[in-house]
Amino acid sequence: VKGGWSNRGTVDAFERYAEVLFKEYGQKVKYWLTINEQNMMILHGSALGTLDPNLENPKKELYQQNHHMLIAQAKAMTL
């Protein structure tokens, strides 16, 4: 989805992705980790290159991305 975690549509894309993985590998995988190191992506986005330096309000954008990731994980875990 265009815009990555800034775009709310990525939540639905992640849910579909998780659904495919659970269906295909659910019998083989006992423990799942949905998003690894979310805090690094959010707190250190500029160092990792995941934060657009041209944003008007980068802090607001990071909180929005964090929110979208949390929703995506919650939706995936309810499948």
PDB file of N, CA, C and O in Angstrom, chain B, residues numbered from 101:
ATOM      1  N   VAL B 101       0.854  -1.170   0.000  1.00  0.00           N
ATOM      2  CA  VAL B 101       0.000   0.000   0.000  1.00  0.00           C
ATOM      3  C   VAL B 101       0.896   1.227   0.000  1.00  0.00           C
ATOM      4  O   VAL B 101       1.880   1.288   0.737  1.00  0.00           O
ATOM      5  N   LYS B 102       0.562   2.168  -0.801  1.00  0.00           N
ATOM      6  CA  LYS B 102       1.384   3.377  -0.907  1.00  0.00           C
ATOM      7  C   LYS B 102       1.319   4.198   0.368  1.00  0.00           C
ATOM      8  O   LYS B 102       0.254   4.425   0.943  1.00  0.00           O
ATOM      9  N   GLY B 103       2.496   4.633   0.787  1.00  0.00           N
ATOM     10  CA  GLY B 103       2.571   5.433   2.005  1.00  0.00           C
ATOM     11  C   GLY B 103       3.026   4.640   3.206  1.00  0.00           C
ATOM     12  O   GLY B 103       3.244   5.208   4.276  1.00  0.00           O
ATOM     13  N   GLY B 104       3.175   3.337   3.049  1.00  0.00           N
ATOM     14  CA  GLY B 104       3.631   2.514   4.162  1.00  0.00           C
ATOM     15  C   GLY B 104       2.731   2.627   5.376  1.00  0.00           C
ATOM     16  O   GLY B 104       1.509   2.700   5.242  1.00  0.00           O
ATOM     17  N   TRP B 105       3.320   2.641   6.551  1.00  0.00           N
ATOM     18  CA  TRP B 105       2.535   2.681   7.782  1.00  0.00           C
ATOM     19  C   TRP B 105       1.831   4.010   8.001  1.00  0.00           C
ATOM     20  O   TRP B 105       0.989   4.113   8.893  1.00  0.00           O
ATOM     21  N   SER B 106       2.146   5.013   7.224  1.00  0.00           N
ATOM     22  CA  SER B 106       1.410   6.275   7.316  1.00  0.00           C
ATOM     23  C   SER B 106       0.011   6.147   6.723  1.00  0.00           C
ATOM     24  O   SER B 106      -0.889   6.913   7.069  1.00  0.00           O
ATOM     25  N   ASN B 107      -0.164   5.193   5.845  1.00  0.00           N
ATOM     26  CA  ASN B 107      -1.442   4.978   5.163  1.00  0.00           C
ATOM     27  C   ASN B 107      -2.270   3.945   5.929  1.00  0.00           C
ATOM     28  O   ASN B 107      -1.796   2.839   6.185  1.00  0.00           O
ATOM     29  N   ARG B 108      -3.480   4.292   6.288  1.00  0.00           N
ATOM     30  CA  ARG B 108      -4.362   3.388   7.044  1.00  0.00           C
ATOM     31  C   ARG B 108      -4.624   2.092   6.284  1.00  0.00           C
ATOM     32  O   ARG B 108      -4.885   1.059   6.900  1.00  0.00           O
ATOM     33  N   GLY B 109      -4.558   2.133   4.959  1.00  0.00           N
ATOM     34  CA  GLY B 109      -4.774   0.937   4.153  1.00  0.00           C
ATOM     35  C   GLY B 109      -3.740  -0.145   4.404  1.00  0.00           C
ATOM     36  O   GLY B 109      -3.993  -1.317   4.123  1.00  0.00           O
ATOM     37  N   THR B 110      -2.593   0.222   4.923  1.00  0.00           N
ATOM     38  CA  THR B 110      -1.553  -0.757   5.222  1.00  0.00           C
ATOM     39  C   THR B 110      -2.008  -1.706   6.326  1.00  0.00           C
ATOM     40  O   THR B 110      -1.578  -2.859   6.368  1.00  0.00           O
ATOM     41  N   VAL B 111      -2.867  -1.232   7.211  1.00  0.00           N
ATOM     42  CA  VAL B 111      -3.406  -2.093   8.273  1.00  0.00           C
ATOM     43  C   VAL B 111      -4.146  -3.267   7.640  1.00  0.00           C
ATOM     44  O   VAL B 111      -3.935  -4.415   8.030  1.00  0.00           O
ATOM     45  N   ASP B 112      -5.003  -2.989   6.674  1.00  0.00           N
ATOM     46  CA  ASP B 112      -5.770  -4.041   6.013  1.00  0.00           C
ATOM     47  C   ASP B 112      -4.865  -4.950   5.183  1.00  0.00           C
ATOM     48  O   ASP B 112      -5.084  -6.159   5.123  1.00  0.00           O
ATOM     49  N   ALA B 113      -3.853  -4.370   4.546  1.00  0.00           N
ATOM     50  CA  ALA B 113      -2.904  -5.167   3.772  1.00  0.00           C
ATOM     51  C   ALA B 113      -2.145  -6.123   4.688  1.00  0.00           C
ATOM     52  O   ALA B 113      -1.922  -7.282   4.336  1.00  0.00           O
ATOM     53  N   PHE B 114      -1.751  -5.638   5.858  1.00  0.00           N
ATOM     54  CA  PHE B 114      -1.037  -6.478   6.817  1.00  0.00           C
ATOM     55  C   PHE B 114      -1.943  -7.603   7.319  1.00  0.00           C
ATOM     56  O   PHE B 114      -1.496  -8.737   7.492  1.00  0.00           O
ATOM     57  N   GLU B 115      -3.189  -7.290   7.546  1.00  0.00           N
ATOM     58  CA  GLU B 115      -4.140  -8.310   8.007  1.00  0.00           C
ATOM     59  C   GLU B 115      -4.283  -9.415   6.948  1.00  0.00           C
ATOM     60  O   GLU B 115      -4.285 -10.600   7.283  1.00  0.00           O
ATOM     61  N   ARG B 116      -4.401  -9.028   5.685  1.00  0.00           N
ATOM     62  CA  ARG B 116      -4.490 -10.023   4.607  1.00  0.00           C
ATOM     63  C   ARG B 116      -3.215 -10.861   4.525  1.00  0.00           C
ATOM     64  O   ARG B 116      -3.270 -12.077   4.343  1.00  0.00           O
ATOM     65  N   TYR B 117      -2.081 -10.205   4.661  1.00  0.00           N
ATOM     66  CA  TYR B 117      -0.780 -10.880   4.644  1.00  0.00           C
ATOM     67  C   TYR B 117      -0.700 -11.909   5.775  1.00  0.00           C
ATOM     68  O   TYR B 117      -0.299 -13.052   5.553  1.00  0.00           O
ATOM     69  N   ALA B 118      -1.080 -11.501   6.976  1.00  0.00           N
ATOM     70  CA  ALA B 118      -1.045 -12.409   8.127  1.00  0.00           C
ATOM     71  C   ALA B 118      -2.000 -13.583   7.915  1.00  0.00           C
ATOM     72  O   ALA B 118      -1.684 -14.718   8.270  1.00  0.00           O
ATOM     73  N   GLU B 119      -3.152 -13.308   7.344  1.00  0.00           N
ATOM     74  CA  GLU B 119      -4.126 -14.366   7.089  1.00  0.00           C
ATOM     75  C   GLU B 119      -3.549 -15.437   6.148  1.00  0.00           C
ATOM     76  O   GLU B 119      -3.734 -16.633   6.371  1.00  0.00           O
ATOM     77  N   VAL B 120      -2.864 -14.999   5.118  1.00  0.00           N
ATOM     78  CA  VAL B 120      -2.230 -15.944   4.184  1.00  0.00           C
ATOM     79  C   VAL B 120      -1.160 -16.764   4.905  1.00  0.00           C
ATOM     80  O   VAL B 120      -1.101 -17.985   4.761  1.00  0.00           O
ATOM     81  N   LEU B 121      -0.319 -16.085   5.677  1.00  0.00           N
ATOM     82  CA  LEU B 121       0.736 -16.801   6.398  1.00  0.00           C
ATOM     83  C   LEU B 121       0.162 -17.805   7.391  1.00  0.00           C
ATOM     84  O   LEU B 121       0.637 -18.938   7.473  1.00  0.00           O
ATOM     85  N   PHE B 122      -0.853 -17.398   8.143  1.00  0.00           N
ATOM     86  CA  PHE B 122      -1.456 -18.296   9.127  1.00  0.00           C
ATOM     87  C   PHE B 122      -2.068 -19.511   8.437  1.00  0.00           C
ATOM     88  O   PHE B 122      -1.961 -20.634   8.929  1.00  0.00           O
ATOM     89  N   LYS B 123      -2.708 -19.277   7.301  1.00  0.00           N
ATOM     90  CA  LYS B 123      -3.335 -20.375   6.556  1.00  0.00           C
ATOM     91  C   LYS B 123      -2.281 -21.334   6.006  1.00  0.00           C
ATOM     92  O   LYS B 123      -2.423 -22.552   6.116  1.00  0.00           O
ATOM     93  N   GLU B 124      -1.238 -20.785   5.422  1.00  0.00           N
ATOM     94  CA  GLU B 124      -0.212 -21.610   4.778  1.00  0.00           C
ATOM     95  C   GLU B 124       0.733 -22.290   5.761  1.00  0.00           C
ATOM     96  O   GLU B 124       1.161 -23.420   5.525  1.00  0.00           O
ATOM     97  N   TYR B 125       1.063 -21.618   6.855  1.00  0.00           N
ATOM     98  CA  TYR B 125       2.090 -22.120   7.771  1.00  0.00           C
ATOM     99  C   TYR B 125       1.581 -22.392   9.185  1.00  0.00           C
ATOM    100  O   TYR B 125       2.356 -22.771  10.063  1.00  0.00           O
ATOM    101  N   GLY B 126       0.310 -22.204   9.401  1.00  0.00           N
ATOM    102  CA  GLY B 126      -0.252 -22.347  10.745  1.00  0.00           C
ATOM    103  C   GLY B 126      -0.017 -23.700  11.395  1.00  0.00           C
ATOM    104  O   GLY B 126       0.113 -23.787  12.616  1.00  0.00           O
ATOM    105  N   GLN B 127       0.039 -24.757  10.592  1.00  0.00           N
ATOM    106  CA  GLN B 127       0.271 -26.094  11.143  1.00  0.00           C
ATOM    107  C   GLN B 127       1.747 -26.339  11.462  1.00  0.00           C
ATOM    108  O   GLN B 127       2.087 -27.266  12.197  1.00  0.00           O
ATOM    109  N   LYS B 128       2.619 -25.498  10.901  1.00  0.00           N
ATOM    110  CA  LYS B 128       4.059 -25.701  11.075  1.00  0.00           C
ATOM    111  C   LYS B 128       4.686 -24.731  12.079  1.00  0.00           C
ATOM    112  O   LYS B 128       5.734 -25.023  12.655  1.00  0.00           O
ATOM    113  N   VAL B 129       4.047 -23.581  12.286  1.00  0.00           N
ATOM    114  CA  VAL B 129       4.609 -22.544  13.159  1.00  0.00           C
ATOM    115  C   VAL B 129       3.812 -22.504  14.457  1.00  0.00           C
ATOM    116  O   VAL B 129       2.592 -22.340  14.451  1.00  0.00           O
ATOM    117  N   LYS B 130       4.521 -22.655  15.561  1.00  0.00           N
ATOM    118  CA  LYS B 130       3.846 -22.677  16.857  1.00  0.00           C
ATOM    119  C   LYS B 130       3.690 -21.272  17.443  1.00  0.00           C
ATOM    120  O   LYS B 130       2.643 -20.947  18.004  1.00  0.00           O
ATOM    121  N   TYR B 131       4.737 -20.433  17.315  1.00  0.00           N
ATOM    122  CA  TYR B 131       4.710 -19.088  17.882  1.00  0.00           C
ATOM    123  C   TYR B 131       4.920 -18.062  16.778  1.00  0.00           C
ATOM    124  O   TYR B 131       5.772 -18.236  15.907  1.00  0.00           O
ATOM    125  N   TRP B 132       4.145 -17.005  16.824  1.00  0.00           N
ATOM    126  CA  TRP B 132       4.229 -15.954  15.806  1.00  0.00           C
ATOM    127  C   TRP B 132       4.633 -14.635  16.444  1.00  0.00           C
ATOM    128  O   TRP B 132       4.222 -14.323  17.562  1.00  0.00           O
ATOM    129  N   LEU B 133       5.433 -13.870  15.731  1.00  0.00           N
ATOM    130  CA  LEU B 133       5.796 -12.510  16.112  1.00  0.00           C
ATOM    131  C   LEU B 133       5.369 -11.629  14.950  1.00  0.00           C
ATOM    132  O   LEU B 133       5.889 -11.767  13.843  1.00  0.00           O
ATOM    133  N   THR B 134       4.442 -10.742  15.185  1.00  0.00           N
ATOM    134  CA  THR B 134       3.869  -9.983  14.074  1.00  0.00           C
ATOM    135  C   THR B 134       4.797  -8.898  13.556  1.00  0.00           C
ATOM    136  O   THR B 134       5.212  -8.954  12.398  1.00  0.00           O
ATOM    137  N   ILE B 135       5.130  -7.929  14.364  1.00  0.00           N
ATOM    138  CA  ILE B 135       6.024  -6.842  13.934  1.00  0.00           C
ATOM    139  C   ILE B 135       7.168  -6.767  14.942  1.00  0.00           C
ATOM    140  O   ILE B 135       6.949  -6.547  16.133  1.00  0.00           O
ATOM    141  N   ASN B 136       8.360  -6.950  14.456  1.00  0.00           N
ATOM    142  CA  ASN B 136       9.536  -6.952  15.317  1.00  0.00           C
ATOM    143  C   ASN B 136      10.146  -5.550  15.394  1.00  0.00           C
ATOM    144  O   ASN B 136      10.251  -4.852  14.386  1.00  0.00           O
ATOM    145  N   GLU B 137      10.538  -5.157  16.584  1.00  0.00           N
ATOM    146  CA  GLU B 137      11.219  -3.878  16.815  1.00  0.00           C
ATOM    147  C   GLU B 137      10.424  -2.657  16.340  1.00  0.00           C
ATOM    148  O   GLU B 137      10.979  -1.744  15.729  1.00  0.00           O
ATOM    149  N   GLN B 138       9.151  -2.653  16.623  1.00  0.00           N
ATOM    150  CA  GLN B 138       8.310  -1.510  16.270  1.00  0.00           C
ATOM    151  C   GLN B 138       8.838  -0.230  16.905  1.00  0.00           C
ATOM    152  O   GLN B 138       8.818   0.833  16.285  1.00  0.00           O
ATOM    153  N   ASN B 139       9.304  -0.338  18.128  1.00  0.00           N
ATOM    154  CA  ASN B 139       9.809   0.860  18.814  1.00  0.00           C
ATOM    155  C   ASN B 139      11.009   1.457  18.081  1.00  0.00           C
ATOM    156  O   ASN B 139      11.186   2.675  18.081  1.00  0.00           O
ATOM    157  N   MET B 140      11.833   0.620  17.458  1.00  0.00           N
ATOM    158  CA  MET B 140      12.980   1.139  16.711  1.00  0.00           C
ATOM    159  C   MET B 140      12.516   1.906  15.473  1.00  0.00           C
ATOM    160  O   MET B 140      13.061   2.963  15.152  1.00  0.00           O
ATOM    161  N   MET B 141      11.511   1.373  14.782  1.00  0.00           N
ATOM    162  CA  MET B 141      11.001   2.053  13.587  1.00  0.00           C
ATOM    163  C   MET B 141      10.402   3.406  13.954  1.00  0.00           C
ATOM    164  O   MET B 141      10.538   4.376  13.207  1.00  0.00           O
ATOM    165  N   ILE B 142       9.742   3.467  15.099  1.00  0.00           N
ATOM    166  CA  ILE B 142       9.069   4.700  15.503  1.00  0.00           C
ATOM    167  C   ILE B 142      10.028   5.681  16.165  1.00  0.00           C
ATOM    168  O   ILE B 142      10.065   6.853  15.793  1.00  0.00           O
ATOM    169  N   LEU B 143      10.791   5.224  17.127  1.00  0.00           N
ATOM    170  CA  LEU B 143      11.653   6.130  17.881  1.00  0.00           C
ATOM    171  C   LEU B 143      12.912   6.540  17.126  1.00  0.00           C
ATOM    172  O   LEU B 143      13.478   7.602  17.386  1.00  0.00           O
ATOM    173  N   HIS B 144      13.348   5.704  16.194  1.00  0.00           N
ATOM    174  CA  HIS B 144      14.600   5.978  15.484  1.00  0.00           C
ATOM    175  C   HIS B 144      14.406   5.932  13.968  1.00  0.00           C
ATOM    176  O   HIS B 144      15.306   5.525  13.233  1.00  0.00           O
ATOM    177  N   GLY B 145      13.238   6.347  13.514  1.00  0.00           N
ATOM    178  CA  GLY B 145      12.920   6.324  12.087  1.00  0.00           C
ATOM    179  C   GLY B 145      13.886   7.127  11.235  1.00  0.00           C
ATOM    180  O   GLY B 145      14.215   6.723  10.120  1.00  0.00           O
ATOM    181  N   SER B 146      14.340   8.256  11.747  1.00  0.00           N
ATOM    182  CA  SER B 146      15.269   9.073  10.966  1.00  0.00           C
ATOM    183  C   SER B 146      16.612   8.364  10.799  1.00  0.00           C
ATOM    184  O   SER B 146      17.232   8.466   9.741  1.00  0.00           O
ATOM    185  N   ALA B 147      17.065   7.659  11.813  1.00  0.00           N
ATOM    186  CA  ALA B 147      18.335   6.933  11.733  1.00  0.00           C
ATOM    187  C   ALA B 147      18.231   5.716  10.815  1.00  0.00           C
ATOM    188  O   ALA B 147      19.202   5.339  10.159  1.00  0.00           O
ATOM    189  N   LEU B 148      17.043   5.104  10.775  1.00  0.00           N
ATOM    190  CA  LEU B 148      16.840   3.909   9.951  1.00  0.00           C
ATOM    191  C   LEU B 148      16.464   4.245   8.512  1.00  0.00           C
ATOM    192  O   LEU B 148      16.500   3.383   7.635  1.00  0.00           O
ATOM    193  N   GLY B 149      16.103   5.506   8.278  1.00  0.00           N
ATOM    194  CA  GLY B 149      15.704   5.896   6.937  1.00  0.00           C
ATOM    195  C   GLY B 149      14.239   5.622   6.633  1.00  0.00           C
ATOM    196  O   GLY B 149      13.842   5.588   5.468  1.00  0.00           O
ATOM    197  N   THR B 150      13.430   5.424   7.677  1.00  0.00           N
ATOM    198  CA  THR B 150      12.009   5.151   7.469  1.00  0.00           C
ATOM    199  C   THR B 150      11.141   6.396   7.658  1.00  0.00           C
ATOM    200  O   THR B 150       9.923   6.334   7.491  1.00  0.00           O
ATOM    201  N   LEU B 151      11.754   7.507   7.999  1.00  0.00           N
ATOM    202  CA  LEU B 151      11.013   8.746   8.220  1.00  0.00           C
ATOM    203  C   LEU B 151      11.326   9.736   7.109  1.00  0.00           C
ATOM    204  O   LEU B 151      12.487  10.040   6.836  1.00  0.00           O
ATOM    205  N   ASP B 152      10.285  10.225   6.483  1.00  0.00           N
ATOM    206  CA  ASP B 152      10.441  11.210   5.413  1.00  0.00           C
ATOM    207  C   ASP B 152      10.928  12.531   6.025  1.00  0.00           C
ATOM    208  O   ASP B 152      10.230  13.108   6.859  1.00  0.00           O
ATOM    209  N   PRO B 153      12.103  13.017   5.630  1.00  0.00           N
ATOM    210  CA  PRO B 153      12.645  14.244   6.207  1.00  0.00           C
ATOM    211  C   PRO B 153      11.872  15.496   5.793  1.00  0.00           C
ATOM    212  O   PRO B 153      12.086  16.566   6.364  1.00  0.00           O
ATOM    213  N   ASN B 154      10.987  15.382   4.822  1.00  0.00           N
ATOM    214  CA  ASN B 154      10.225  16.527   4.330  1.00  0.00           C
ATOM    215  C   ASN B 154       8.868  16.694   5.011  1.00  0.00           C
ATOM    216  O   ASN B 154       8.083  17.555   4.612  1.00  0.00           O
ATOM    217  N   LEU B 155       8.585  15.898   6.016  1.00  0.00           N
ATOM    218  CA  LEU B 155       7.292  15.984   6.694  1.00  0.00           C
ATOM    219  C   LEU B 155       7.163  17.294   7.453  1.00  0.00           C
ATOM    220  O   LEU B 155       8.124  17.797   8.035  1.00  0.00           O
ATOM    221  N   GLU B 156       5.957  17.830   7.432  1.00  0.00           N
ATOM    222  CA  GLU B 156       5.677  19.076   8.144  1.00  0.00           C
ATOM    223  C   GLU B 156       5.689  18.856   9.656  1.00  0.00           C
ATOM    224  O   GLU B 156       6.207  19.678  10.410  1.00  0.00           O
ATOM    225  N   ASN B 157       5.107  17.728  10.087  1.00  0.00           N
ATOM    226  CA  ASN B 157       5.019  17.420  11.511  1.00  0.00           C
ATOM    227  C   ASN B 157       5.460  15.966  11.727  1.00  0.00           C
ATOM    228  O   ASN B 157       4.615  15.080  11.854  1.00  0.00           O
ATOM    229  N   PRO B 158       6.778  15.714  11.770  1.00  0.00           N
ATOM    230  CA  PRO B 158       7.258  14.333  11.855  1.00  0.00           C
ATOM    231  C   PRO B 158       6.800  13.586  13.105  1.00  0.00           C
ATOM    232  O   PRO B 158       6.540  12.385  13.042  1.00  0.00           O
ATOM    233  N   LYS B 159       6.700  14.269  14.224  1.00  0.00           N
ATOM    234  CA  LYS B 159       6.273  13.600  15.456  1.00  0.00           C
ATOM    235  C   LYS B 159       4.845  13.069  15.312  1.00  0.00           C
ATOM    236  O   LYS B 159       4.556  11.940  15.710  1.00  0.00           O
ATOM    237  N   LYS B 160       3.972  13.872  14.753  1.00  0.00           N
ATOM    238  CA  LYS B 160       2.594  13.447  14.524  1.00  0.00           C
ATOM    239  C   LYS B 160       2.561  12.243  13.585  1.00  0.00           C
ATOM    240  O   LYS B 160       1.805  11.296  13.801  1.00  0.00           O
ATOM    241  N   GLU B 161       3.380  12.289  12.552  1.00  0.00           N
ATOM    242  CA  GLU B 161       3.441  11.189  11.587  1.00  0.00           C
ATOM    243  C   GLU B 161       3.913   9.895  12.248  1.00  0.00           C
ATOM    244  O   GLU B 161       3.371   8.824  11.974  1.00  0.00           O
ATOM    245  N   LEU B 162       4.913   9.990  13.110  1.00  0.00           N
ATOM    246  CA  LEU B 162       5.406   8.810  13.805  1.00  0.00           C
ATOM    247  C   LEU B 162       4.349   8.201  14.724  1.00  0.00           C
ATOM    248  O   LEU B 162       4.214   6.979  14.798  1.00  0.00           O
ATOM    249  N   TYR B 163       3.613   9.044  15.413  1.00  0.00           N
ATOM    250  CA  TYR B 163       2.545   8.534  16.269  1.00  0.00           C
ATOM    251  C   TYR B 163       1.454   7.864  15.438  1.00  0.00           C
ATOM    252  O   TYR B 163       0.876   6.863  15.861  1.00  0.00           O
ATOM    253  N   GLN B 164       1.172   8.414  14.260  1.00  0.00           N
ATOM    254  CA  GLN B 164       0.173   7.810  13.381  1.00  0.00           C
ATOM    255  C   GLN B 164       0.650   6.451  12.880  1.00  0.00           C
ATOM    256  O   GLN B 164      -0.122   5.492  12.842  1.00  0.00           O
ATOM    257  N   GLN B 165       1.917   6.369  12.498  1.00  0.00           N
ATOM    258  CA  GLN B 165       2.480   5.096  12.054  1.00  0.00           C
ATOM    259  C   GLN B 165       2.430   4.062  13.183  1.00  0.00           C
ATOM    260  O   GLN B 165       2.057   2.909  12.963  1.00  0.00           O
ATOM    261  N   ASN B 166       2.800   4.476  14.360  1.00  0.00           N
ATOM    262  CA  ASN B 166       2.766   3.592  15.525  1.00  0.00           C
ATOM    263  C   ASN B 166       1.353   3.080  15.763  1.00  0.00           C
ATOM    264  O   ASN B 166       1.148   1.891  16.009  1.00  0.00           O
ATOM    265  N   HIS B 167       0.398   3.965  15.690  1.00  0.00           N
ATOM    266  CA  HIS B 167      -1.010   3.603  15.868  1.00  0.00           C
ATOM    267  C   HIS B 167      -1.429   2.563  14.835  1.00  0.00           C
ATOM    268  O   HIS B 167      -2.066   1.567  15.178  1.00  0.00           O
ATOM    269  N   HIS B 168      -1.076   2.789  13.580  1.00  0.00           N
ATOM    270  CA  HIS B 168      -1.442   1.854  12.519  1.00  0.00           C
ATOM    271  C   HIS B 168      -0.796   0.483  12.743  1.00  0.00           C
ATOM    272  O   HIS B 168      -1.434  -0.544  12.510  1.00  0.00           O
ATOM    273  N   MET B 169       0.452   0.458  13.188  1.00  0.00           N
ATOM    274  CA  MET B 169       1.114  -0.822  13.453  1.00  0.00           C
ATOM    275  C   MET B 169       0.438  -1.571  14.597  1.00  0.00           C
ATOM    276  O   MET B 169       0.279  -2.791  14.538  1.00  0.00           O
ATOM    277  N   LEU B 170       0.044  -0.846  15.631  1.00  0.00           N
ATOM    278  CA  LEU B 170      -0.634  -1.490  16.755  1.00  0.00           C
ATOM    279  C   LEU B 170      -1.974  -2.073  16.332  1.00  0.00           C
ATOM    280  O   LEU B 170      -2.326  -3.179  16.743  1.00  0.00           O
ATOM    281  N   ILE B 171      -2.719  -1.345  15.520  1.00  0.00           N
ATOM    282  CA  ILE B 171      -4.005  -1.862  15.020  1.00  0.00           C
ATOM    283  C   ILE B 171      -3.764  -3.095  14.152  1.00  0.00           C
ATOM    284  O   ILE B 171      -4.484  -4.087  14.267  1.00  0.00           O
ATOM    285  N   ALA B 172      -2.761  -3.037  13.289  1.00  0.00           N
ATOM    286  CA  ALA B 172      -2.473  -4.160  12.396  1.00  0.00           C
ATOM    287  C   ALA B 172      -2.144  -5.420  13.203  1.00  0.00           C
ATOM    288  O   ALA B 172      -2.620  -6.511  12.887  1.00  0.00           O
ATOM    289  N   GLN B 173      -1.336  -5.259  14.232  1.00  0.00           N
ATOM    290  CA  GLN B 173      -0.983  -6.417  15.067  1.00  0.00           C
ATOM    291  C   GLN B 173      -2.211  -6.979  15.780  1.00  0.00           C
ATOM    292  O   GLN B 173      -2.384  -8.195  15.862  1.00  0.00           O
ATOM    293  N   ALA B 174      -3.054  -6.098  16.291  1.00  0.00           N
ATOM    294  CA  ALA B 174      -4.260  -6.546  16.984  1.00  0.00           C
ATOM    295  C   ALA B 174      -5.173  -7.295  16.024  1.00  0.00           C
ATOM    296  O   ALA B 174      -5.733  -8.331  16.381  1.00  0.00           O
ATOM    297  N   LYS B 175      -5.326  -6.781  14.816  1.00  0.00           N
ATOM    298  CA  LYS B 175      -6.183  -7.448  13.834  1.00  0.00           C
ATOM    299  C   LYS B 175      -5.604  -8.808  13.445  1.00  0.00           C
ATOM    300  O   LYS B 175      -6.343  -9.780  13.291  1.00  0.00           O
ATOM    301  N   ALA B 176      -4.299  -8.873  13.289  1.00  0.00           N
ATOM    302  CA  ALA B 176      -3.656 -10.139  12.908  1.00  0.00           C
ATOM    303  C   ALA B 176      -3.839 -11.179  13.995  1.00  0.00           C
ATOM    304  O   ALA B 176      -4.058 -12.354  13.698  1.00  0.00           O
ATOM    305  N   MET B 177      -3.753 -10.768  15.241  1.00  0.00           N
ATOM    306  CA  MET B 177      -3.835 -11.723  16.337  1.00  0.00           C
ATOM    307  C   MET B 177      -5.251 -12.189  16.612  1.00  0.00           C
ATOM    308  O   MET B 177      -5.448 -13.121  17.392  1.00  0.00           O
ATOM    309  N   THR B 178      -6.236 -11.568  15.998  1.00  0.00           N
ATOM    310  CA  THR B 178      -7.611 -12.014  16.176  1.00  0.00           C
ATOM    311  C   THR B 178      -8.090 -12.903  15.028  1.00  0.00           C
ATOM    312  O   THR B 178      -9.252 -13.308  14.988  1.00  0.00           O
ATOM    313  N   LEU B 179      -7.183 -13.203  14.098  1.00  0.00           N
ATOM    314  CA  LEU B 179      -7.560 -14.068  12.965  1.00  0.00           C
ATOM    315  C   LEU B 179      -7.751 -15.496  13.411  1.00  0.00           C
ATOM    316  O   LEU B 179      -8.068 -16.360  12.595  1.00  0.00           O
TER     317      LEU B 179
END
